[in-house]
Amino acid sequence: MKKLPQNAFEKLEIRKQNNALRQLPVGASGIDFASNDYLGFSQSEAIFDATHALLVARNIKSNGATGSRLLSGNHDLYPETEAFIARFHQSESALLFNSGYDANVGFFGALPQKGDLILYDELCHASIRDGIQLSHAKAYKFGHNDLEDLEKKISNFNGNSNFNGNSNGNSSGNFNDNCNKNKTTGVIYIVTESVFSMDGDCPNLEELALLSKKYNCFLVVDEAHALGVFGNLETAGGEGLVQMLGLQDAVFARIMTFGKGLGCHGAVILGSEELTSYLVNFARSFIYTTGLSPHSVATILVACQFLEKNKTAMESLKRNIQFFNQEKNLCSLKPLFVRSKSAIQSAIVPGNESVKNIARLLQEKGFDVKAILSPTVPEGQERLRFCIHSYNSIAEISEVLRLLSNFVF
């Protein structure tokens, strides 16, 4: 078999030398503080059985979609599921994608046009960044959750100020020069996440909505880690942070993924009917791929129905997040952690070797806690990423934090 090209081999060797080589784990073991299965839906026999019952009742025996949705793959469960999701999320329309990655790449690769500007939080997910790279628009990052920096960049694009910015690679030179070239009828997209995947923190969405309205920008929010975690318990619950704050009409597009809080797979883009029509016509990751199988779409539908009807898991998750935050303070661990009220709690332990060693010690004690290494996060920001679940016990949370305190101090 032909060996790896030399330049690729050298990159792999550098990764090994930096103690940053990624390898596939051989199954998960220990008490779960690592998965994104926040509500335990991936383990739910009730959801599994209800999905099977739905397929049997509809006499659906297909193993696959058989083609793209524009050809033979748009089976009956698709429009039914999209209609349910749109209603649940108080959105005019919903369009299912095969994954969150496909949704972000499809959206950002298709919608922003030449002459437009994308301003995105510097900690946005790789799928958002990859989609932006496919766009013909200019794109610049703004400081993490830094609304002042964002407003300066918006003003600069409108020709009202003078300072430099940071490009994502779709542009070159300083920010002011590029904005001067782009004073056209182009629009501005503001892009953020409601819960950031590595820090677990949240932006001030209410202020972002006001800023977007002030400058007539198009606000786009990725809610991957908010679905099932945040919501209004007086209504359905679990709809996400945007809806919990009542901002659904102020956001141009929401991206929801189902592989985390809902414990299955796939994603959806929420927005206007015109947005859905545009994506069906121009989003390449939607057009040129085989659709999800009927079983996958049925699982999404059933999981969404369970989220709407069953608040117990979300209430348990909320209590566990509160308890985790209380306990880390009692264990004098607060300075280590990024401030977060979400299910993602990150303890900064600089250095790939150091953070891997502590993760190994916790795993040896029976706790599945993962180390997040550079270059996934910036060098010096390596961390232990604790994911809190509805099914974690109070005793488990207390013990894993007690052990962490022993290992770091």
C-alpha positions in Angstrom: 0.0 0.0 0.0 1.3 3.4 -0.9 2.6 5.5 2.0 1.4 8.9 3.1 2.9 11.8 1.2 6.0 13.3 2.9 4.4 16.7 3.6 1.4 15.0 5.2 3.6 12.6 7.2 5.6 15.6 8.6 2.4 17.3 9.8 1.4 14.1 11.6 4.8 13.9 13.2 4.6 17.5 14.5 1.2 16.6 16.0 2.8 13.7 17.8 5.7 15.8 19.0 3.3 18.3 20.5 1.5 15.6 22.4 -1.6 16.6 20.5 -2.3 13.6 18.2 -5.9 12.7 18.1 -6.9 9.0 18.3 -10.3 7.3 18.3 -11.2 6.1 21.8 -12.1 2.4 22.2 -15.6 2.8 23.7 -16.6 5.0 26.6 -16.3 3.7 30.2 -16.9 5.3 33.6 -19.5 7.7 34.9 -20.4 10.0 32.0 -19.1 13.5 32.3 -18.0 13.6 28.6 -21.0 13.1 26.2 -23.3 15.7 24.8 -26.3 13.5 25.7 -27.5 16.2 28.2 -31.0 14.7 28.8 -30.1 11.0 28.4 -32.4 10.8 25.3 -29.8 8.7 23.4 -30.3 6.0 26.1 -34.1 6.3 26.2 -35.9 3.0 25.6 -39.2 4.9 25.5 -37.9 7.0 22.5 -36.5 3.9 20.8 -39.7 2.0 21.2 -41.9 4.9 20.2 -39.8 5.4 17.0 -40.2 1.8 16.1 -43.9 1.9 16.8 -44.3 5.0 14.6 -42.5 3.2 11.7 -44.6 0.0 12.1 -47.8 2.0 12.3 -47.0 3.8 9.1 -45.8 0.5 7.4 -42.5 2.2 6.7 -39.8 -0.5 6.0 -37.2 1.5 4.1 -33.7 1.4 5.3 -32.6 4.5 3.5 -33.8 7.7 1.7 -32.7 6.3 -1.7 -31.5 9.7 -2.9 -31.3 13.4 -2.3 -34.5 15.2 -1.2 -34.8 16.9 -4.5 -35.0 13.5 -6.2 -36.3 10.4 -4.5 -35.4 11.1 -0.8 -38.1 13.4 0.4 -40.2 10.7 2.1 -43.4 11.6 4.0 -41.8 11.9 7.4 -39.8 14.9 6.3 -42.6 17.5 5.9 -44.4 16.2 9.0 -41.3 16.5 11.1 -40.4 19.9 9.8 -43.9 21.2 10.4 -43.7 20.0 14.0 -40.3 21.5 14.6 -41.4 24.9 13.1 -44.4 25.0 15.4 -42.4 23.9 18.5 -39.8 26.6 17.8 -42.3 29.3 16.8 -40.7 29.6 13.4 -42.3 30.3 10.0 -40.4 27.4 8.5 -37.9 24.6 9.2 -35.5 22.7 6.9 -33.8 19.5 8.0 -30.1 18.8 7.2 -28.1 15.6 7.7 -25.9 17.1 10.4 -25.0 20.4 12.2 -21.9 20.5 10.1 -23.9 20.2 6.9 -26.4 22.9 8.1 -23.6 25.4 8.8 -21.6 24.7 5.7 -24.7 24.9 3.6 -26.1 28.1 5.1 -22.9 30.1 5.1 -21.6 28.8 1.9 -24.8 29.7 0.0 -26.4 32.8 1.6 -23.9 35.6 2.1 -23.0 37.3 -1.2 -20.1 39.2 -2.7 -20.3 42.7 -1.1 -21.8 41.4 2.1 -20.0 41.2 5.5 -20.0 38.4 8.0 -19.0 39.3 11.6 -18.6 36.2 13.7 -17.6 35.6 17.3 -14.0 34.5 17.4 -15.0 31.3 19.3 -17.6 30.1 16.8 -17.5 26.4 15.9 -15.3 25.0 13.1 -18.4 24.2 11.0 -19.4 27.9 11.0 -15.9 28.9 10.0 -15.7 26.3 7.2 -19.0 27.5 5.8 -17.8 31.1 5.9 -14.7 30.0 4.0 -16.9 28.8 1.2 -18.8 32.2 1.1 -18.1 35.0 -1.3 -18.6 37.6 1.4 -15.9 39.3 3.4 -15.7 37.9 7.0 -14.1 39.2 10.2 -14.1 37.9 13.7 -15.0 40.0 16.7 -13.8 39.5 20.3 -15.6 36.8 22.2 -18.9 38.1 23.4 -17.5 41.6 23.0 -20.4 43.8 21.8 -18.3 46.9 21.8 -15.8 45.4 19.4 -18.7 44.2 17.2 -20.4 47.6 17.1 -17.1 49.2 16.1 -16.7 46.8 13.2 -20.3 47.4 12.1 -19.7 51.2 12.2 -16.5 50.8 10.3 -18.3 48.9 7.5 -20.8 51.8 7.4 -17.8 54.3 7.2 -18.3 55.8 10.6 -15.0 55.0 12.3 -11.4 54.0 11.7 -9.6 51.0 13.2 -8.3 47.6 12.3 -9.9 44.2 12.5 -9.0 40.5 12.1 -9.8 38.6 8.9 -10.8 35.0 8.8 -9.0 34.4 5.5 -11.8 35.6 3.1 -10.3 39.0 3.2 -6.8 40.6 3.4 -5.3 43.9 4.6 -6.7 45.9 7.4 -10.4 46.0 8.3 -10.9 49.7 7.5 -9.4 49.5 4.0 -11.5 46.4 3.1 -14.7 48.1 4.5 -14.0 51.1 2.3 -13.9 48.9 -0.7 -17.2 47.3 0.3 -19.5 50.3 0.8 -22.2 49.0 -1.4 -25.7 47.8 -0.7 -24.3 44.6 0.9 -25.8 43.3 4.1 -24.1 42.5 7.4 -24.5 39.1 9.1 -23.8 38.8 12.8 -23.0 35.2 13.8 -22.8 33.7 17.3 -23.7 30.7 19.3 -26.2 30.7 22.2 -23.9 28.3 24.1 -20.3 28.0 23.1 -19.1 24.4 22.8 -15.8 24.7 24.5 -16.4 27.4 27.2 -20.1 26.7 27.9 -20.8 30.4 28.2 -23.5 32.5 26.5 -23.5 35.8 24.7 -25.9 38.7 25.7 -28.5 37.8 23.0 -30.8 40.6 24.0 -28.1 43.2 23.4 -27.1 41.4 20.2 -30.7 41.6 19.0 -30.9 45.3 19.7 -27.6 45.9 17.9 -28.8 43.9 14.9 -32.0 46.0 14.8 -30.1 49.3 15.2 -27.9 48.6 12.2 -30.3 46.4 10.2 -28.1 43.4 10.4 -29.1 39.7 10.0 -28.6 37.9 13.3 -27.7 34.1 13.0 -27.5 32.0 16.2 -26.3 28.4 16.4 -28.2 26.7 19.2 -26.5 23.3 19.1 -25.7 23.2 22.8 -28.8 25.1 24.0 -31.5 22.7 22.7 -32.9 20.7 25.6 -30.9 22.7 28.1 -32.5 26.1 28.0 -36.2 26.9 27.5 -39.4 28.1 29.1 -40.6 25.4 31.6 -43.9 27.2 31.8 -44.5 26.3 28.1 -42.8 23.4 26.4 -39.3 23.7 27.8 -36.0 23.0 26.1 -36.6 25.1 23.0 -33.3 26.9 23.3 -32.0 30.1 24.7 -33.4 32.3 21.9 -36.9 31.2 22.6 -36.4 31.3 26.4 -35.6 35.0 26.0 -38.5 35.6 23.6 -36.2 36.6 20.8 -37.2 34.2 18.0 -38.7 37.0 15.9 -35.5 39.1 16.2 -33.2 36.3 14.9 -32.9 35.8 11.1 -31.8 32.2 11.4 -31.4 29.6 14.1 -29.4 26.4 13.6 -30.4 23.5 15.8 -28.7 20.1 16.0 -30.2 16.9 17.3 -27.0 15.0 18.2 -26.7 16.6 21.6 -29.7 17.4 23.8 -32.0 15.2 21.7 -29.7 12.3 21.6 -30.1 11.4 17.9 -28.7 12.9 14.7 -29.4 15.6 12.1 -30.0 19.3 12.3 -32.5 22.0 11.3 -32.3 25.6 10.1 -35.2 27.7 11.4 -36.3 30.9 9.6 -38.7 32.3 7.0 -40.3 30.4 4.2 -38.2 32.4 1.8 -35.0 31.3 3.6 -36.0 27.7 3.4 -36.8 28.1 -0.4 -33.4 29.8 -0.9 -31.5 27.0 0.9 -33.4 24.3 -1.0 -32.2 25.9 -4.2 -28.6 27.0 -3.3 -27.3 25.1 -0.2 -24.9 22.5 -1.8 -24.7 20.4 1.4 -28.5 20.0 1.1 -28.8 19.5 -2.6 -26.0 17.1 -3.3 -26.4 14.5 -0.5 -28.7 11.6 0.2 -31.4 12.4 2.7 -31.7 11.0 6.1 -33.3 7.6 6.4 -37.0 7.3 7.6 -35.8 5.8 10.8 -33.5 8.9 11.5 -36.2 11.4 10.7 -38.7 9.4 12.8 -36.3 9.5 15.7 -36.0 13.3 15.4 -39.8 13.6 15.4 -40.3 11.4 18.5 -37.4 13.0 20.4 -38.9 16.5 19.7 -42.3 15.2 20.9 -40.7 13.8 24.1 -38.9 17.2 24.7 -42.2 19.0 24.4 -44.1 16.7 26.7 -41.6 15.5 29.3 -40.0 18.2 31.5 -38.6 15.9 34.2 -35.2 15.4 32.5 -34.7 19.1 31.8 -35.6 20.0 35.4 -33.1 17.4 36.7 -30.4 18.8 34.4 -31.1 22.3 35.6 -30.7 21.2 39.3 -27.5 19.3 38.5 -26.0 22.4 36.7 -26.8 24.5 39.8 -25.3 21.9 42.1 -22.2 21.6 40.1 -21.6 25.4 40.2 -22.2 25.4 44.0 -19.8 22.5 44.6 -17.0 23.9 42.5 -17.1 27.0 44.7 -17.1 24.9 47.9 -14.1 23.0 46.6 -12.2 26.3 45.8 -12.2 25.4 42.1 -14.1 28.4 40.8 -10.9 30.2 39.6 -10.1 27.2 37.3 -13.5 27.2 35.5 -14.9 29.4 32.8 -18.0 31.0 34.0 -21.0 29.0 32.7 -24.6 28.3 33.6 -24.9 25.7 30.8 -24.3 22.0 30.8 -20.7 22.6 29.6 -18.3 23.3 32.4 -14.6 23.8 31.5 -11.7 23.8 33.9 -8.6 25.4 32.3 -5.4 23.3 32.8 -2.7 24.7 30.6 -0.5 22.3 28.6 -1.5 19.2 26.7 0.5 16.9 28.9 -0.8 18.3 32.1 -4.5 18.2 31.1 -4.1 14.7 29.7 -2.6 13.5 32.9 -5.4 14.8 35.1 -8.0 13.4 32.7 -6.3 10.0 33.0 -6.3 10.2 36.8 -10.0 10.9 36.8 -10.7 8.1 34.4 -8.8 5.7 36.5 -11.1 6.7 39.4 -14.1 5.7 37.2 -15.1 9.1 35.8 -15.3 9.7 32.0 -13.9 13.2 31.7 -12.1 14.3 28.5 -9.2 16.5 28.0 -9.5 19.1 25.3 -6.1 19.8 23.7 -4.5 22.5 21.6 -4.9 23.0 18.6 -8.7 22.3 19.2 -8.4 25.2 21.8 -5.7 27.8 21.8 -2.4 26.9 23.3 -2.5 27.7 27.0 -6.3 27.2 27.1 -6.2 23.4 27.3 -9.0 22.2 29.5 -11.0 19.5 31.2 -14.5 19.6 29.7 -17.2 18.4 32.1 -20.6 17.8 30.5 -23.5 17.7 33.0 -26.4 15.4 32.5 -29.9 14.9 33.9 -28.9 11.4 35.0 -25.7 12.4 36.9 -26.2 12.0 40.7 -25.4 14.5 43.3 -22.9 12.0 44.8 -21.1 11.7 41.4 -20.8 15.4 41.0 -19.5 15.9 44.5 -16.9 13.1 44.1 -15.6 14.1 40.7 -15.0 17.7 41.9 -13.4 16.5 45.1 -11.0 14.3 43.0 -10.3 17.2 40.7 -9.4 19.4 43.7 -7.0 16.8 45.0 -5.3 16.4 41.6 -4.8 20.1 40.7 -3.9 21.5 44.2 
